[in-house]
Structure formats: structure tokens, C-alpha cells
């Protein structure tokens, strides 16, 4: 990530975060945001900013600081007020981990969302960021700060639903309602209702003119006046810019705010398009890596996985019946569950990569330590499908651990073979599997493909049984299948088809007569079993 603790304090300081102790300038660029788990030590990215949820006692802070120092973390955030005895300051100085305090009233979820938005990076590819209006493309926080300097007032950039997308510094110069808006990432409902009743939104979104809003009376007293301008792309309203002002803007500053709205529109469009571009680029890199070949090594490097053993996961939606197919709905559902898998894998390991390639979402998760990487991946996938629940028919296949780039193509092929079995048999209830778990089913799929391509049909005794069942409405094929599946155990086979053993024995004699099949001949049994499994599966 291209921002450090100094940038975080510049943009979020005074409203969400305060510097407790340490040197922000010496922390370097932040490599990721992580949440401290007291029961499991996570693998942190280098220069991580760690959210110390529930960490309050000085002794716990010191212990955590020393642990984070060993992992080269950039900073630790704890809930304010923060006690700073000598042992805490000594630990900060010793480890170089900057200690920050989270303002009361702000939630950890809000902070995590803002940090990820602020520190968002194109983590695929190494190209320099494109500049728009002198700031990196899509960096709405930088744009908000630039606008605040132009008009000398703290501003927020909001979407059409009054949700805060970015905000400038100097928010302490505004009123309590503005702070409440930023902490909640949303204009409070009571203020939004008052603005609606006054017709402010109607006036704002029907023209490009600036709209002035006088002070509003609320429980906290008078709010500061506001000036707002819509952000448009042609006829589409993308959002709005709101500035807290003490007096009307001068003509020059009004013009600057109107021009800033056009610049914000470009950035918002770039953010919107960038999401799809980033997905496509990640999918291309992941696909290139999984195919192997000359470009695989570079693709893995750009994904940040060069030189690491990884385990391959493949997710898809189980096949539906003909009457349940809805292509648009399936595509939306698949994209949503793919995004969920990406978030889940990133929580497991910060360097995990995931993308949707065709109708399969692939994930690459680095394997740490000497344990069983495949079994570890099975537990990860099982936890994910359990969280998704039965409402989404997602199935996940696990490939073997690829120790290097050359092994990736084979690992993907193994995962694909297992995934095909899971998708073809959704009614078995099995949702996660390795190839070793479904080896027999996977082997049977290959001759089935050959049979389907040639158009083969059952022949000999099995064909005669099918014809007899069709003409007489009997179930001799089911009887033969149950007997073969039960390895000739009549009692077990009778239980499988819910009939009395004597009835089953009668049917068995009858099918031998009809099919002209010698059940004592092992070759005849094998031929019948193969046809039932390959040519005429259930």
C-alpha cells in the first residue's frame, strides 16, 4: 500500500484517530489492515496496521506491542482513552510500532472500512497510479482534502443515499452533527428528513447550482450552515459535496466548488470502473498462473505469491435442474459468493488471491509451516460453505499443494476434476472434497464423456432389462443395481429398495431369466455393473 501512518493521521486524525505515542514518519508504508485475535496468532502482512479490539490493560498493550514488533507491524490501534505508563512508551520506543487511539463512539467496523478505503491499492500490477487533477485516480480522500483547501471549509463527499464516501481534514471545525455523520458513515436520519422536508435534495439534484442550507435546530443546538453541489456524469447523479461554512462563499470559491464537482465525478467514475478492471486483471493473472507456462511465474509475482507453496481451491455452484435455471440470477449469485470467498480467504491469509474465472472461482492460499496443507484447506472451505448455508448451493474442491509454479497447472486440474464430481452430484450433500475423496467418481466421469460423445446405449442383458421395465412398468434394473451395489448381499439390497428379502429374491430370479444373465459369472456381473455406472447412470 502506498500510504503510511502519517497519511492515516492526516485524513482520519482528529475525528477517528489520535496519536498516543511513537514516530508516524518512521513506520513506512502500511502493508495491510489486520484485526488482533487473542486466541489465534494471525499471519500479518509486513508493516500491518493492527486493530487491537478489546485490548485495554497496559500489560496487554505492552505484550501485544512486543509481539507486533517481531512481525514488523507499523502501528497498533486501541480504544481511547489509552493509559500510557512508562512501560507502554518504552515498548513503543523499543519496537517502533506506533500506538494510536480510536475515538469513543466510533466502531471498529467503521474504522476498518475507512482504513481499507483510504489505503485501497491496486494490489495487482506495479504500475504508477494515474493522476486526475493532481491527485491519484480514485483517491476521494485526497480530493476531499484538496477541495477543503480551495474553499477553506471541511467537506464530505457523499453518494445519492447520503452515505459518506470520503471526507477532508479539519472536521473538528464543524459541528457535532458533522462528526456524527462521519462516525456513522451516513447522514443521521433526523437531519436527512429535515433536509428532505425543506426540499434541499430536490433542489440539489435537479441543477448544477450550489445550494445553501441555513443552520438547522436540533438537540445539540444550532448546526453550522452548509453549502452543497451535486456531482453528475451527464444526466446521472453520482453524489454530492457538502461543506460546513460559517458564511457564504465568495464568487471565486463558489466557482472552485463547481469545478471540483466535475473533478469528483471523474474520480467516482474511475472508482466504479476500477472495481471491474481490478477484477478482470486479477482474473487474468490468476488464470495465467494456473495454466502454467511462460507467464505463470510473472503472474504469481504480480499476485504477491512468488516463491510460496500454495493450495488451490475451486468453487462453483452445484448444477441445477432444467426448471431451476436462471442465467442472470446464477451469474449474480456466483459473483456474490465469489466475492465472499475472496474476503474469507484474505481473512485466513493476507496474501491469498482469489478471482472468478469463467464459472469457477479459484483461490490460491499460501501454505505456512509443515502441516497438511490440503487438510487445512478443507477446513477453510468447510467453514466457508457452513457460513454460506444451504441457501447458496456452493461446492468447493481442493487441489494438492503446489510447491512451485510448475506444479500449479496439475493442482488446478486435480481441483477441477473433484469440482466436477461435486457439481454433478449435488444431492449427495457433499460440498467440500479433495480429489482423493472422490477418486472413483472422477474416474467414472471420463468414460461417461467418451460414451456420451459416441452416443452409446446399453446392450445385451442390461438393454433387455430396460426394455422389459419400460413395457411392463417393473423395476428389474433397480433390483440388479441394488444387488450389485450390495456385493450380492440380498438382505442389504432388499433394505436399499424397501422390499422383503423373499420378494427381492423372486425379482432377482426373474431379472436373470428376462435378461438371460448368469449372475454367477464374474465377467457378466462386471459388464452389467460397468454399463449401469457408465452408460446408464442414475
N, C-alpha and C positions, 0 to 999 in steps of 0.2 A: 504494500500500500504506500501511497506517495505522501501521506500526511503523518505528522508526528504529534506528540503531546502538546507542543506549543500551539499547533493549529486547532487541536481539540479545545484547548482552553480559550483561544481567541473566539471560537464560534459558540461554544456551549458554556463557557465560564461566566459567572455572574447570574446565570439563570438555572443551570443544572449542576454544574461542577465548580468546585473551588480547589485551589492548590493548597494542600496541607503541608507537605514538606518534599523537598527534592529539587533537582535541576531538570526542568522540562526540556531545555535545549540539548541536554546530553543524552536523552533517551533514544534518539534516532527515529527513523520511520516506524510506524506501528504496523506490525505484520498480521494482525487479526484481533478479533474480539472474542474472549472466552469467558465462561461463567465458572466460578470456583465450585467444585463439588467436594465437600468434606469427606465423603465416603469412597471416592474413587479418584485417583490422580490422573487427570486427562493429559493427553499429549498436546502440548501447546505449540503454536507456531512461534517462530523466533520473533522477539520484540512484541509479544502479545500484550494487549491491554486487558487485564483480568478484572471481572466484576465480582467483588467479594461479598456475595449475598449472605447475610446473616453473620458476618464476621464483625464483632464489636469489641471484645475484650482486648486490651493492649497485648497480652501474651499471645493471643491467637493471631493478631496482626503481625507481630514480630515473627512468629513461626511461619506464617504464610509468606511474608516478605523474603525470608531466607530461602524458602523453597522455590519461590519465583525467581530469585536471583540466580539460582543454579540453572534455571531454564531460560535465562537471558530475557525475562519479561521486561516490557517498557514501563508499565505502570500498574497500580492496584487502586481500584475504586471501592471505598467503603461508605456506609451510610453516615451522614453528618448528624449530630456533632461528633467529631473524632477526637478522642483523647490522645494527646501527643506527649507522653512522658519521655524521659531521656532514652529509654531502651528502644522506643519506636524510631526516634530521629536517628539513633545510632544504626539501627537496622537499615533505614533508608540510605544513609550515607555509605554504609558498608556494601550494600547490594547494588546501588544505583537505580533501584526501582522507585519511580515517582509515586507518591501517595496522594490520592485525590479524594475529595469528599462529595457525596451525592446529596443534593439539596433535599430537605424534608418536603414531603408532598409529591415528589417525583417517583414514579415507579421504575423498577429495574427494567421492565419490558419497554417502557418509553425510552429509557437511556440506551438500551441495546439497539432498538430500531433506529434512533437518531445517529448513534455511532456508526452503524453499518451504512446508513445513507450518506453520512459525512465522509466516511473512509472508503466508499464504494470504489472499486477499481476494476478495470478491465483485466482480470487476472488470467486471461488467455492472450498471449501475444505480448510483445515487448515494445510496441510502437509508442512514440511520444504522443501525449494527448493532443487532440485537435483543439485549437483556440477559437472561441467565439466572443467577440467584443473584449478581448484581452484577458479572458478567464477560460480555464479548461472547459471543453464542451460538456454540458450536462451538470456542471457543478453549481447547483442552485444556491448553496450556502455562500459561495464566493460572489455570485451575482447579487444576492441579498445584501452582503456587506458593501459591495460597490454602490448599489442604489442608496443605501443609508448614508454613505459619504457624499453622494451627489446632492441629496435633498436635506441632509443634516437632520435625520429623524430615523428612529428604529423602525424596521419594516418586517413584514411577514409576506411570504408567497404562499397562496392557498389555492386549492383546487375548487371546482364548482360546488362541492359539498361543504365548503368551509373547513376542510382538513388542512392542517399546516404541512406544507411540503418542505419549507426551509425558512430560516429567519436570520436576521442580522444580529450583530452585537449591539450593545447599549440598550438592551431591553429593560434594564433597571431604571432607565429614564422614563419609561412608560408607566402605566397604572397597573394595579393588581389584576385587572381583568386580562391584560395582555399576558402577564406571567401565567395566569390560569390557562389561557389559550395555548401557550407553548407547552406547558406541562402536560396538558391533555391531548396535544396534537390536534385539537379541534376547537373551534369557536364554541364556547358554552351555549347550551340550548337556549337559555333565557335571553342571551344577547342576540343570538341568531333570530329568535322570534321577534324581538323588538325591532331589529333591522328589517325583517320581512314586513311587519305591520306598518312601518314607515315607508315602505316601497323602495328601500335602498337597493336591494338586489335587482328589482325590476329595472330601475333606472340605470344601475351599473352595467347590466348585461345587454342593454338594448342600444348602447352607443359607445364610442371611444372616449367620451368626455370624462374628466375627473369628477368624482362625486365626493362632496364634503358631508361629513356626518357630525352634527353637534354633539356635545357631551351628553351621555346617557346617564340617567339616575338609576342607581342600583343599591344593593345592601351595603356596598363599600363606599358609597358616596357618589361623587361625580367621576365619570371616566374622562380621559382626555379626548378631545376631538380626533376624528380620523379623516384621512383622505384616501380614496381608493380609485383604482383604474383597472378595467378588465384586461385580461390577456387573451388575445384572439389569434387564430390561424384561419384567415379567410372568414367564413361565417361560423366557424366552430369556436365556442368559448372554452378555453383551456383552464382558466382560473382567474386569479386577481392578485393585485399587490395592494397591501394595506400599510399605511404609515400612520404612526401616532404623532400628532403635531400639536403645538401649543398655539399656533396662529396660522392663518392661511399662507400657502406657499407663494413665493414670488413668481412672476411670469417665467423667469428663466428656469426655476426649479419645477414648475408645472410641465414645461416643455421637456425637461430632463426625465421626468417620471413617465410621460407619454412615450418617449423614445425607449426608455428602459423596458416598458411593457412589450415592445416589439422584440427586444433582445431576449427577454424572458421566454417569449413564445418559441423562439428558435431553440433555446436550451431545453424547454419542456418537450418539444417535438423530438429533439435528439435523445432525450432520456427515454421517451416512448419507443422510438425506433431502435435505440441501443439495446433494449432488452431482447428484442427478436434477433438483432445482429449478433449479440453475445451468445445467444442460444445456438444460432446457426454455426458460428465459429467454433464453439465448444463441441458441438456435434461432429463437425468436420474433423477436428483434431482427435477426438475420441475414436471416430470411425477409422481414421488413418492409423492410429496406434494399434487398434485391434486387428486390422488387416495385416500388420507386419510389413515387411518390405523396406524400401529405402527411406521412406518418410517417417517411419514409426518412431525412430529414435528422437528426431527433432520434435515430433508431436508430443512425445512424453515429456521432453524438456520444457516445452511451452505450457504443458499442463502442470508443471512442477513436480513430476513423478520420475524424473530421470534417475537411474541407478537404484531404484527401490523395488523390492519384491512386492507384487500387488496381487490381490484376489479379485476375480471378475464376477460381478453379479449381473444377471439379466432379468428384467421384469417385463411382464406383459399382462394383458387382460385375458382371462380364460375365454375360450371360444363359446359363443352364444348359439342358441338355436336359431333357425331361419326367421322365426317370428319375432325374435327379440333384437334383431339387428337395427341399429340407428347410427349410421356412419358419423353424422355430425356430433351426436351425443357421445359416441365411443371416442372420437378424437378429442373432445373436450375433457372427458373423464381420464383419458390416457395422459394428456398433458398435465392435468392436475395431480394425478398420482405420481407422475414423473418428477414434478416439482417437489412433491412431498418426499420422495426417495432421496432427491438431491440434498434437501435440508437434513434428513435423517442421517445420511452418510457423512455430511460435513460435521454434524454434532459428534459422530463417532470418532472421526479423524479430520483435522482441519485441512489436510491436503487431499482428501478424497475428491474424485472428479466424477460427474455424472451427466449424462445427456441422453436425449431421445434420438435414436437413430432408426428411421422408419417407424415401425410399430412396436419397437422394443426399446426400453430404457436400460442402458448399460451403466454400470458403476465400477470404478476402479478404486479400491481401498488399499492403501499401503499396509503391509503386514509388519508389525513390530515384534521383536523377541523371537523365541524359539518354539512357541506353541503351535498347535494345529490350526493353520490359517483357514482351511476350509470349514472346520467345525465352528470357528469363531465367526466366519461369515454367515453360516447357517443360523447362529443365534441372533446376529444382527438382522437378517432377513425375517426371521420368525417374529422378532419384536416389532418390526415394521408392519407386517401383514396383520398382526394382532391389533395394532393400533388402528389400522385402516378399517378392520372389521369386515363383516360379511357383506356390507352394502356395496363394496367395490371388489369385483372378482379378480383381484390381483394375484398373480403367481410369480415366484422368484426362483430362478435356478442359479446354482453356484458352480463356477468353474474351478479347476485346480489353481494353486498358487503359481503365478508366473514369476520365476526368479529373475528373468531378464526380458528385454524387449523381444527377443527371438521366440520366446515361449508364449507371447500374448495371443497370437493367432490360434494356436492349439487350445489355449484356455478358453477363448471365446467359442470355438467350435464345440467344446465339451458342454459349456453352459447352454449353447443353442440347442444341442441335442436333448439335454434334460428339460429345457424350457418347452420344447415341442411336446414332450410327453405330458407335462403338467397342463398345457393348454388344451390338449386333445382329450384329457380325462378329467374335466372339472368336477364331475360328480363323485370322484373318489374322496374328496375332502382334503387331499394332499395339496398344500400350497407352496411348500419350500422343499427343494430336493437338490442333491448333488447327482452327477451322472452315475456314480456308483450305486445310488439309491434306486435308480430307475434303469439300470443297465439292460435288463431283459426287455422291458417295454421299448427302449430306444432301439435295440437290435431288431425288434419285430417291425418297427416303423419303416425300415429300409426295404425289406422285401414287399411290404404293403405298397410302397411307392412304385416298385417295379411291376407288381401285379396290376395296379390301377392304370399305369401307363400302357400296359399291353391289353388291358380290358379282359383279363382272365376271369372266368367264372368257376364255381365249384364243379367238380366232375366225379364220376364213379359213385361210390356209396353215399357220400355226402350230398351230391346233387339229387340222388334218388330220395333221400330223406327230406330235403327241402321241397321237392315236388309233392311228395306224399302229404307233408304238413299243409301245404297250400291247398291241395284238393280236398282233404278230409278234416281240415281245421283241428289238427292234432299238434302235439308238441314233442315229437320224437327228436328233433335237432337239439332242443333244450335238454332233453334227457341224456343224449350222448355227450353233450358238452359238460353237464354236471358230473357224469360218471368219469370222464377223462380228467376233469379238474380235481376230482377227489381221489385220483390214483386208484380207481376201481373199488373204493370203499362204498358199498351200497348204502349203508346207514347214513354216512355223511352226505352222500349225493342226494338221498331222499330228503334229508333235512334241508338241503340247499334249495330244493324245488317245492318244499312243503307238501310232500305226499308220504303215504305209509310205505315202509320198505318193501312190503309184498307187492304193492301197486307199482313201485319203481322196478322191481324185478320183472314184472309182467311187461312193462314198457320196454325194458332192456332187451328181452327176448323178441318182442315184436319188432323193434328197430333193426335187430340183427337180421331178421327174416326179410323185412322190407328193403333194407339197404344191401342185402347179400354181403354182410360184413362179418368177418371172422374176428371176434373180439379177443381171441386168444393169440392172434398173430401180432407180434410187436411192431412189425413194419406197417401193417394195416392200421394199427392204433396211431402210430406216429403220423402217417399220411393224413388220417382223419383229423388229428389234432392240429396239424400244420394248416390244413385248409380252413378249419374253423377259426384259427388265430389270424391267418394272413389274408386269405381270400374272402372270408365271410365273417369278419369280426362283429361283435355285438353292435 
